[in-house]
């Protein structure tokens, strides 16, 4: 969970941005940004607004009393009530009246149609850059989500057998997450086995697992405000020689990434070197069709992107997911292994410790 101390530090960075842009205030409506700056895990299905003026006075407009938010004032609007009709429009109108006028610096979730063009400046790109480097409470929140996900892997490792369906494996995984969290969990990911995984993934289906199938579990749950993004691949039965060889190629790609990723290094350079390494494996040459990785945090996909078309460079303090893979009918599906790394001054440190093995 985010801490009040770190939220206040993030507010100071926001105030520096307002000063740089000569803006009188910021009004942010994205519930993830509200959490980022206040520590209040608000209802994402209801309108939420965090505002702060250039003098540092902060306000949270929300639909229910939060626990110790890092703001000077909390203003509650009508959430659920039987006293009068309401919907999202009336709730937004109530918030707008609380704020007393148009904001200056806004995020993409605010309603620019309510503002004159000179009143609203979209600071979303600057906020995206600000959020690339993670604070200590964010790092710990990501670790919590990693531990949750590894509980799921522990539940299915060694239990994926021919005849099970994709959704039965999903159910085992989800049950382990709920037991670990002791509450419901927003489980997102790819649950695809065999040749279905060569060019895609997505939710589980009723497809039965066949003997020798590779089952890719690319898991990115949302837990206490933060994602992780981890992938393991398990085989139904004993891995073939071709599968084991391909696994070694993907495993070596991570060792290469751990040597290459440093602050100041261009992400496209890392992509190109690892892509060349993967393509040297002739049985699956050219099968690596997707990105090598990306940043993560409150969103599953954040900057930087590790792609050939990216102009990003790695920064110290970023959290990045790295997911090399090879695919092909010759290995009965695909092998994708994904780890999450914290970028330090001299290299990277993995968040996850769950075994990468196929069985």
C-alpha positions in Angstrom: 0.0 0.0 0.0 1.1 3.6 -0.6 2.3 5.7 2.3 1.3 9.2 3.2 4.9 10.3 3.4 5.7 9.2 -0.2 2.4 10.6 -1.4 3.4 14.0 -0.1 6.7 13.7 -1.8 5.0 13.0 -5.1 2.8 16.1 -4.5 5.9 18.1 -4.2 7.0 16.9 -7.6 3.6 17.8 -9.0 3.9 21.3 -7.5 7.3 21.7 -9.2 5.6 20.8 -12.5 2.9 23.4 -11.9 5.5 26.0 -11.3 7.4 25.0 -14.4 4.3 25.3 -16.5 3.1 28.4 -14.7 -0.2 26.7 -13.8 -2.4 27.8 -10.8 -3.5 24.3 -9.9 -3.9 20.7 -11.0 -7.2 18.7 -11.1 -6.7 15.0 -11.7 -9.6 12.6 -12.2 -7.9 9.3 -13.1 -8.5 7.0 -10.0 -5.0 5.6 -10.3 -3.5 9.1 -10.2 -5.8 9.9 -7.2 -4.2 6.9 -5.4 -0.7 7.9 -6.5 -0.9 11.3 -5.0 -3.2 10.7 -2.0 -2.9 7.0 -1.0 -6.7 6.7 -1.1 -7.7 3.5 -3.0 -10.9 5.0 -4.4 -13.7 3.3 -6.3 -12.6 3.4 -10.0 -16.2 3.1 -11.2 -17.3 6.4 -9.6 -15.9 9.9 -10.4 -12.9 10.9 -8.3 -10.9 14.1 -8.3 -7.7 15.1 -6.6 -6.9 18.8 -6.8 -3.9 20.8 -5.5 -3.2 24.5 -6.0 0.1 26.1 -6.5 0.4 26.9 -2.8 0.2 23.2 -1.9 -3.4 23.1 -0.7 -4.8 19.7 -1.6 -8.4 18.4 -1.8 -9.9 15.0 -2.5 -13.4 14.9 -3.9 -14.7 11.3 -3.4 -17.9 9.3 -2.9 -16.9 7.7 0.5 -14.7 8.5 3.4 -11.1 7.2 2.8 -8.7 6.1 5.4 -6.1 8.8 6.2 -5.5 10.2 2.8 -2.5 12.5 2.2 -4.6 15.6 1.6 -5.6 18.7 3.4 -9.4 18.4 2.9 -11.8 15.6 1.9 -15.1 16.6 0.2 -17.7 13.9 -0.1 -20.3 14.0 -2.9 -23.4 12.0 -3.2 -22.6 8.4 -3.9 -25.3 5.9 -3.3 -28.5 7.3 -1.9 -32.2 6.5 -2.0 -33.1 10.2 -1.4 -32.6 11.5 -5.0 -31.8 10.1 -8.4 -28.2 10.1 -9.4 -25.9 8.8 -12.1 -22.3 9.5 -13.2 -23.3 12.8 -14.9 -24.9 14.2 -11.7 -21.9 13.1 -9.6 -19.5 14.9 -11.9 -21.7 18.0 -11.8 -21.6 17.8 -8.0 -17.8 17.6 -8.0 -17.5 20.4 -10.5 -19.5 22.7 -8.2 -17.3 21.7 -5.2 -14.2 22.8 -7.1 -15.8 26.1 -7.9 -14.6 26.5 -11.4 -12.3 25.2 -14.2 -9.0 23.7 -13.4 -5.7 24.5 -15.0 -3.5 21.4 -15.2 -5.7 18.4 -16.0 -5.3 14.7 -16.9 -6.8 12.8 -19.8 -9.7 11.6 -17.6 -11.0 15.1 -16.8 -13.8 16.6 -19.0 -12.2 19.2 -21.2 -15.6 20.0 -22.7 -16.5 21.7 -19.5 -13.6 24.1 -19.8 -12.6 26.9 -22.0 -9.4 26.0 -24.0 -7.3 28.5 -22.1 -8.4 27.0 -18.7 -7.2 23.4 -19.3 -3.7 22.2 -20.0 -3.3 18.4 -20.4 -0.3 17.4 -18.2 -0.8 13.7 -18.7 2.4 13.2 -20.7 4.4 14.9 -17.9 2.7 12.7 -15.3 3.5 9.6 -17.3 7.2 10.5 -17.3 7.0 11.4 -13.6 5.6 7.9 -12.8 8.4 6.0 -14.6 10.7 6.1 -11.6 9.1 4.3 -8.7 9.1 5.3 -5.0 9.8 2.8 -2.2 6.2 2.3 -1.4 5.4 1.6 -5.1 8.3 -1.0 -5.2 6.9 -2.7 -2.2 3.4 -2.7 -3.7 4.7 -4.4 -6.8 6.5 -7.0 -4.6 3.2 -7.8 -2.9 1.6 -8.5 -6.3 4.6 -10.6 -7.3 4.2 -12.7 -4.2 0.5 -13.1 -4.9 1.2 -14.3 -8.5 3.9 -16.7 -7.3 1.3 -18.3 -5.1 -0.7 -19.0 -8.2 2.2 -20.6 -10.0 2.8 -22.8 -7.0 -0.7 -24.1 -7.2 -0.6 -25.2 -10.8 3.1 -26.3 -11.2 3.1 -30.0 -11.7 -0.7 -30.2 -12.0 -1.1 -29.4 -15.7 -2.1 -32.8 -17.2 -3.6 -33.9 -20.5 -7.4 -33.7 -20.4 -7.6 -30.6 -18.2 -9.1 -27.6 -19.9 -7.5 -24.2 -20.1 -10.2 -22.8 -17.8 -9.7 -25.5 -15.2 -6.1 -24.5 -14.9 -7.3 -20.9 -14.6 -9.6 -21.9 -11.8 -6.8 -23.5 -9.9 -4.7 -20.4 -10.3 -7.4 -18.0 -9.3 -8.3 -20.1 -6.2 -4.7 -19.8 -5.0 -4.7 -16.0 -5.5 -7.9 -15.6 -3.5 -6.6 -17.8 -0.7 -3.3 -15.8 -0.6 -5.1 -12.4 -0.6 -8.1 -13.6 1.5 -10.3 -11.5 -0.7 -11.3 -11.3 -4.4 -8.6 -10.5 -6.9 -8.6 -8.9 -10.3 -6.8 -11.6 -12.2 -5.8 -10.7 -15.7 -3.6 -12.6 -18.1 -3.1 -15.0 -21.0 -4.2 -18.6 -20.5 -3.4 -20.3 -23.8 -1.9 -23.8 -24.4 -0.5 -25.6 -27.3 -0.5 -24.1 -30.8 -3.3 -21.7 -29.8 -0.6 -19.7 -28.1 1.7 -19.2 -31.1 0.1 -16.0 -32.3 -2.1 -15.0 -29.3 -3.4 -15.7 -25.9 -6.2 -14.1 -23.9 -8.8 -15.6 -21.6 -9.0 -19.4 -21.0 -11.2 -21.5 -23.2 -12.7 -25.0 -23.0 -9.7 -26.3 -25.1 -8.4 -29.5 -23.5 -4.6 -29.7 -22.8 -3.0 -32.4 -25.0 0.0 -34.5 -24.0 3.2 -32.5 -24.7 1.4 -29.1 -24.9 3.1 -26.0 -23.6 0.8 -23.9 -21.4 1.8 -20.2 -21.3 0.6 -18.4 -18.1 1.2 -14.7 -18.7 -0.2 -13.2 -15.5 -0.7 -9.5 -14.7 -3.1 -9.2 -11.8 -4.2 -5.8 -10.3 -3.7 -6.0 -6.5 -3.8 -3.1 -4.0 -3.4 -0.6 -6.8 -0.4 -2.2 -8.6 0.4 -4.7 -11.3 3.2 -7.2 -11.8 3.6 -9.0 -15.1 5.1 -12.5 -14.9 5.1 -15.4 -17.3 6.0 -19.0 -16.8 5.5 -21.9 -19.3 4.7 -25.4 -18.2 4.6 -28.6 -20.2 1.9 -31.3 -19.9 4.1 -34.2 -19.3 7.8 -34.5 -19.8 9.5 -31.9 -22.1 10.8 -33.0 -25.4 14.4 -32.4 -26.4 13.2 -29.7 -28.8 11.2 -28.0 -26.1 14.1 -28.1 -23.6 16.5 -26.7 -26.2 14.1 -23.8 -26.9 13.7 -23.2 -23.2 17.4 -22.8 -22.8 17.4 -20.2 -25.6 14.7 -18.1 -23.8 16.4 -18.6 -20.5 19.7 -17.3 -21.9 17.8 -14.3 -23.3 17.2 -13.2 -19.7 20.8 -13.6 -18.8 21.6 -11.4 -21.7 19.0 -8.8 -20.7 20.4 -8.7 -17.2 23.8 -7.9 -18.6 22.5 -5.3 -21.0 20.0 -3.2 -19.1 21.6 -0.2 -17.5 20.5 3.4 -16.9 21.1 5.4 -20.1 21.0 2.4 -22.4 18.5 2.7 -25.3 15.7 0.2 -25.0 15.7 -0.5 -28.8 19.3 -1.7 -28.5 18.4 -4.3 -25.9 15.5 -5.4 -28.1 17.7 -5.8 -31.2 20.4 -7.8 -29.4 17.9 -10.2 -27.8 15.9 -10.5 -30.9 19.1 -11.5 -32.8 19.9 -14.0 -30.1 16.4 -15.6 -30.3 16.6 -15.8 -34.1 19.8 -17.7 -34.0 17.7 -20.7 -32.9 16.9 -22.1 -36.3 13.8 -24.3 -35.4 11.9 -21.2 -34.2 13.8 -18.4 -36.2 11.5 -15.4 -36.8 8.8 -16.5 -34.4 9.4 -13.7 -31.8 6.7 -11.3 -33.0 5.9 -9.1 -30.0 7.6 -6.6 -27.8 10.4 -7.6 -25.5 9.1 -5.7 -22.5 7.8 -2.6 -21.0 7.5 -0.6 -17.8 4.8 -1.4 -15.2 3.3 -0.1 -12.0 -0.3 1.1 -11.6 -0.8 0.1 -15.2 0.2 -3.2 -16.7 1.8 -1.3 -19.6 3.9 1.8 -18.8 6.9 3.5 -20.2 9.6 2.5 -21.2 8.8 0.3 -24.1 11.5 -2.3 -25.1 10.6 -2.4 -28.9 12.5 -1.6 -32.1 10.4 1.5 -32.6 11.0 3.0 -29.1 13.1 6.1 -28.4 13.1 5.4 -24.7 16.2 4.9 -22.6 16.3 3.0 -19.3 16.2 5.1 -16.1 17.4 4.2 -12.6 14.4 3.4 -10.4 12.2 2.0 -13.2 10.4 -1.3 -13.0 10.4 -3.2 -16.3 9.0 -6.5 -17.4 11.1 -8.5 -19.9 9.4 -11.3 -21.8 11.5 -13.0 -24.5 9.8 -16.0 -26.3 10.0 -18.4 -29.1 7.1 -20.2 -30.8 6.4 -23.0 -33.3 4.6 -26.2 -34.1 7.9 -27.9 -33.7 7.7 -27.3 -30.0 3.9 -27.7 -29.7 3.2 -24.1 -28.9 5.4 -21.4 -27.4 7.9 -20.8 -24.5 7.6 -17.3 -23.0 9.4 -16.5 -19.7 8.8 -13.1 -18.2 10.5 -11.5 -15.2 10.1 -8.1 -13.5 13.2 -6.1 -12.8 14.1 -3.0 -10.8 16.7 -0.9 -12.7 19.5 0.1 -10.4 22.6 2.2 -11.0 24.7 -0.8 -12.0 22.2 -3.3 -13.3 18.9 -4.9 -12.6 17.4 -6.9 -9.7 14.6 -9.3 -10.3 11.5 -9.1 -8.2 10.4 -12.7 -8.7 12.1 -15.9 -7.6 9.7 -18.6 -8.8 11.5 -21.3 -10.9 11.6 -20.8 -14.6 11.6 -24.5 -15.4 9.1 -26.2 -17.7 8.0 -28.8 -15.2 
